[in-house]
Amino acid sequence: MQKGNIRNIKKELLSDNWYTLNKFTFDFQKKDNTWETQQREAYDRGNGAAILLYNTNKGTVVLTKQFRMPTYVNGNDSGMMIEVCAGLLDGDHPEDCIKKEVEEETGYKINQVEKVMESYMSPGSVTEILYLFVGAYEAQMKISEGGGAEDESENIEVLEMPFEEALRMIRNGEINDAKTIMLLQYAQINGLFD
């Protein structure tokens, strides 16, 4: 079977311990129309959603802080990451997923979110598409402490901070998570706080 410039795809399961890691062997048609056999690994963890919670009256955003083992093994001494609220879809519609994640992680119950973009975060090795949202929050929407789902061992710290401080944290390297940078820059470029 051939689809576009790809044919003869063979898939080999390497691991399905946490998520799924497959090795693909395939023929790729080059610009000179010759075919070359290639191999690539692809990690499938499912698609996800992320959101920047913002309050224009207070000039603040809500972010989360939690331990991320991959960053720890790659040189982040504490492994702690400051991020926007996010989670895997697990079969949910992206909008439903992110509303649920906001409540679990931050304790805010929000009803309206706006999808602003979709992004492949690491297209060379991970299949995930991330649906990115923004959503306004107010103090009265806080219905619990948040912190994440108990059965997921998340141990999330909820951070409310001035938007300008979050931008400064990007500049000084305290915030270095791609989805968080993208959403904070989206807010800046689109004047959410103007």
C-alpha positions in Angstrom: 0.0 0.0 0.0 1.3 3.4 -0.9 0.1 6.8 0.5 1.8 9.8 -1.0 5.5 9.3 -0.9 5.4 6.5 1.8 5.0 2.8 1.1 5.6 -0.6 2.6 5.1 0.5 6.2 6.0 -2.2 8.8 5.3 -1.6 12.5 7.1 -3.3 15.4 6.0 -2.8 19.0 9.0 -2.0 21.2 7.3 -1.2 24.4 3.8 -0.7 25.8 4.8 -0.3 29.4 3.5 3.2 30.1 2.5 4.4 26.6 3.4 2.8 23.3 6.7 2.9 21.5 6.8 1.5 17.9 9.5 1.2 15.4 8.4 1.9 11.8 10.3 0.6 8.7 9.1 2.2 5.5 10.1 3.2 2.0 10.3 7.0 1.4 10.2 8.5 -2.1 12.9 11.2 -2.4 12.7 14.3 -4.7 14.5 12.5 -7.4 11.7 9.8 -7.3 14.0 7.1 -6.0 13.0 5.1 -3.0 14.9 4.8 0.2 14.2 2.5 3.2 14.1 4.3 6.5 13.4 3.4 10.1 12.0 5.7 12.8 10.6 5.2 16.3 7.4 6.9 17.4 6.2 7.3 20.9 2.4 7.4 21.2 1.1 8.8 24.4 -2.2 10.1 23.1 -3.2 13.6 22.3 -3.5 16.3 25.0 -4.8 19.7 25.9 -3.3 22.7 27.7 -4.7 26.0 28.9 -3.5 29.4 30.1 -5.9 30.7 32.8 -5.9 34.5 33.0 -7.6 37.2 35.0 -7.4 40.6 33.2 -8.8 42.6 36.2 -6.0 41.3 38.5 -3.4 41.0 35.7 -2.6 37.4 36.7 -2.2 34.0 35.3 -2.6 30.6 37.0 0.3 28.1 36.4 1.2 24.8 38.0 4.5 23.4 39.4 5.3 19.7 39.5 8.1 17.2 39.2 8.9 15.9 35.7 11.3 13.0 35.7 12.4 13.4 32.0 13.6 16.9 32.8 15.4 15.7 35.9 17.4 13.1 34.0 18.2 15.7 31.4 19.9 18.1 33.8 17.1 20.0 35.6 18.5 19.6 39.1 15.2 19.6 40.9 13.0 18.2 38.1 10.4 20.8 39.0 8.6 22.5 36.1 6.4 25.5 35.9 3.7 24.9 33.4 0.2 25.8 32.2 -2.5 23.3 33.3 -2.5 20.3 30.9 -3.5 16.7 30.5 -4.1 13.8 28.1 -7.5 13.6 26.3 -8.1 10.0 27.3 -10.9 9.8 24.8 -12.5 13.1 25.8 -13.1 16.0 23.5 -10.3 18.5 24.0 -12.6 21.2 25.4 -14.1 18.7 27.9 -10.7 17.4 28.8 -9.2 20.8 29.6 -12.1 21.9 31.8 -11.7 18.7 33.8 -8.0 19.1 34.1 -8.4 22.7 35.3 -10.6 21.6 38.1 -8.4 18.7 39.1 -5.1 20.6 38.9 -6.0 24.1 39.9 -9.3 23.9 41.8 -11.0 26.3 39.4 -14.3 25.4 37.7 -14.4 27.2 34.4 -17.2 27.0 31.8 -15.8 28.9 28.9 -12.5 28.2 27.1 -11.2 29.4 23.7 -9.1 27.1 21.5 -6.2 29.2 20.1 -4.1 26.6 18.3 -3.0 23.0 17.8 0.7 21.9 17.9 2.8 18.9 17.5 5.2 19.4 20.3 8.0 17.0 19.3 7.1 15.7 15.8 10.4 13.9 15.3 9.5 11.3 17.9 6.1 11.8 19.6 2.7 11.4 17.9 0.9 13.8 20.3 -1.1 16.8 19.1 -1.6 19.3 21.8 -4.8 21.5 21.7 -4.0 24.9 23.3 -6.6 27.0 25.0 -7.0 30.2 27.0 -9.7 30.8 29.6 -10.6 33.6 32.0 -10.9 32.9 35.7 -12.3 34.8 38.7 -11.7 34.2 42.4 -15.3 32.9 42.9 -14.6 30.0 40.4 -12.2 28.4 42.9 -14.0 25.4 44.3 -11.1 23.3 45.7 -7.4 23.5 46.4 -6.5 21.5 43.2 -3.3 19.7 43.2 -4.1 17.0 40.7 -5.9 13.6 40.8 -4.9 11.5 43.8 -4.7 8.3 41.7 -2.2 10.0 39.3 0.5 10.9 41.9 0.7 14.5 40.5 1.4 16.5 43.6 0.8 19.8 41.8 1.4 23.2 43.4 -0.9 25.9 42.1 0.8 29.2 41.3 -1.1 32.5 40.7 1.3 35.3 39.6 1.3 38.5 37.7 1.4 38.1 33.9 4.5 40.3 33.7 6.3 38.1 36.2 5.5 35.0 34.1 7.0 36.7 31.0 10.1 37.6 33.1 10.4 34.0 34.1 10.5 33.0 30.4 13.3 35.5 29.9 15.4 34.2 32.9 14.8 30.5 32.2 12.5 29.7 35.2 9.8 28.8 32.7 11.2 26.6 29.9 8.2 24.5 29.0 7.2 24.9 25.4 3.4 24.8 25.8 3.6 27.4 28.6 5.9 29.7 26.6 3.6 29.4 23.6 0.5 30.3 25.5 2.1 33.2 27.5 3.4 34.6 24.2 0.0 34.1 22.6 -1.5 36.2 25.5 1.2 38.9 25.0 1.0 39.0 21.1 -2.8 39.1 21.2 -3.1 41.7 24.0 -5.1 39.7 26.5 -3.9 42.0 29.2 -4.1 45.3 27.3 
